[in-house]
Amino acid sequence: MRSKHRPQRTCVVCREKRDKVQLTRLVMVRDRLKIDPSGKLNGRGAYLCEKPTCWSAAGRASLSRALRHELHEDDCALLRQMTPS
């Protein structure tokens, strides 16, 4: 019997592949960054792992490139606020 397929995604900062459920999805919705715990929001998404270093580095070019959108200061503040400890 085959094991059930588990979708894999890549953290946009550290480039580690993990199961989709182990990563946090960020989405651009109407030019604002949103955290998508359900994974079902419409819009271009990117994934971050739980490492604090990935969250602190996410405000740089890697997340902007993955989302194909420049991040506003409010978006960077949201990332700082949601950084895991």
Sine and cosine of phi, psi and omega as CSV:
sin_phi,cos_phi,sin_psi,cos_psi,sin_omega,cos_omega
0.00,0.00,0.71,-0.70,-0.02,-1.00
-0.98,0.18,0.54,-0.84,0.06,-1.00
-0.98,0.20,0.44,-0.90,-0.04,-1.00
-0.93,0.38,0.66,-0.75,0.02,-1.00
-0.92,0.39,0.73,-0.68,0.06,-1.00
-0.87,-0.50,0.90,-0.43,-0.05,-1.00
-0.87,0.49,0.65,-0.76,0.02,-1.00
-0.95,-0.31,0.60,-0.80,0.09,-1.00
-0.70,-0.71,0.27,-0.96,-0.05,-1.00
-0.89,-0.45,0.73,-0.68,0.10,-0.99
-0.92,0.40,0.77,-0.64,-0.08,-1.00
-0.95,0.30,-0.24,0.97,-0.01,-1.00
-0.99,-0.11,-0.85,0.52,-0.07,-1.00
-1.00,0.00,-0.18,0.98,0.05,-1.00
0.92,0.40,0.34,0.94,0.06,-1.00
-0.99,0.16,0.70,-0.72,0.08,-1.00
-1.00,0.03,0.70,-0.71,0.03,-1.00
-0.57,-0.82,0.18,-0.98,0.12,-0.99
-0.89,0.46,0.59,-0.81,-0.05,-1.00
-0.82,0.58,-0.61,0.79,-0.05,-1.00
-0.94,0.34,-0.26,0.97,0.00,-1.00
-1.00,0.03,-0.11,0.99,-0.05,-1.00
-0.93,-0.38,0.37,-0.93,0.05,-1.00
-0.98,-0.21,0.77,-0.64,-0.02,-1.00
-1.00,-0.06,0.75,-0.66,0.09,-1.00
-0.92,-0.39,0.65,-0.76,-0.10,-0.99
-0.73,-0.69,0.61,-0.79,0.16,-0.99
-1.00,0.00,0.89,-0.46,0.03,-1.00
-0.82,-0.57,0.90,-0.43,-0.01,-1.00
0.77,0.63,0.77,0.63,0.06,-1.00
0.91,0.42,0.33,0.94,0.07,-1.00
-0.76,-0.65,0.59,-0.81,0.01,-1.00
-0.98,0.18,0.73,-0.68,0.04,-1.00
-0.78,-0.63,0.56,-0.83,0.14,-0.99
-1.00,-0.01,0.75,-0.66,-0.12,-0.99
-0.90,-0.43,1.00,0.09,-0.02,-1.00
-0.91,0.41,-0.47,0.88,-0.02,-1.00
-0.99,0.16,-0.38,0.92,-0.04,-1.00
0.97,0.26,0.32,0.95,-0.11,-0.99
-0.84,-0.54,0.03,1.00,0.02,-1.00
-0.91,0.41,0.57,-0.82,0.09,-1.00
-0.97,0.26,0.48,-0.88,0.04,-1.00
0.85,-0.52,0.21,-0.98,-0.01,-1.00
-0.95,0.30,0.77,-0.64,-0.05,-1.00
-0.88,-0.48,0.31,-0.95,0.09,-1.00
-0.58,-0.81,0.40,-0.92,-0.09,-1.00
-0.89,-0.45,0.61,-0.79,0.10,-0.99
-0.81,-0.59,0.60,-0.80,0.08,-1.00
-0.99,0.11,-0.04,-1.00,-0.13,-0.99
-1.00,0.08,0.00,1.00,-0.02,-1.00
-0.92,0.39,0.77,-0.63,0.03,-1.00
-0.85,0.52,-0.54,0.84,0.00,-1.00
-0.91,0.42,-0.57,0.82,0.04,-1.00
-0.93,0.36,-0.64,0.77,0.00,-1.00
-0.93,0.36,-0.62,0.79,0.00,-1.00
-0.95,0.30,-0.50,0.87,0.02,-1.00
-1.00,0.06,-0.15,0.99,-0.11,-0.99
-0.93,0.37,-0.39,0.92,0.00,-1.00
-0.95,0.31,-0.12,0.99,-0.02,-1.00
-1.00,0.06,-0.33,-0.95,-0.16,-0.99
-0.90,0.44,-0.50,0.87,-0.10,-0.99
-0.88,0.47,-0.70,0.72,0.00,-1.00
-0.95,0.30,-0.65,0.76,0.05,-1.00
-0.87,0.50,-0.67,0.74,0.00,-1.00
-0.91,0.41,-0.68,0.73,-0.03,-1.00
-0.91,0.41,-0.60,0.80,-0.01,-1.00
-1.00,0.05,-0.16,0.99,-0.05,-1.00
0.82,0.57,0.70,0.72,-0.04,-1.00
-0.36,-0.93,0.64,-0.76,0.08,-1.00
-0.95,0.31,0.68,-0.74,0.02,-1.00
-1.00,0.07,0.68,-0.73,0.07,-1.00
-1.00,0.08,0.21,-0.98,0.04,-1.00
-0.87,0.49,-0.57,0.82,0.05,-1.00
-0.88,0.47,-0.61,0.79,0.01,-1.00
-0.92,0.40,-0.67,0.74,0.03,-1.00
-0.91,0.42,-0.59,0.80,0.05,-1.00
-0.90,0.43,-0.64,0.77,0.05,-1.00
-0.88,0.47,-0.67,0.74,0.02,-1.00
-0.89,0.46,-0.69,0.72,0.02,-1.00
-0.89,0.45,-0.64,0.77,-0.01,-1.00
-0.92,0.40,-0.60,0.80,-0.09,-1.00
-1.00,-0.05,0.05,1.00,-0.02,-1.00
-0.87,0.49,0.83,-0.56,0.04,-1.00
-0.92,0.39,0.53,-0.85,0.00,-1.00
-0.98,-0.19,0.00,0.00,0.00,0.00
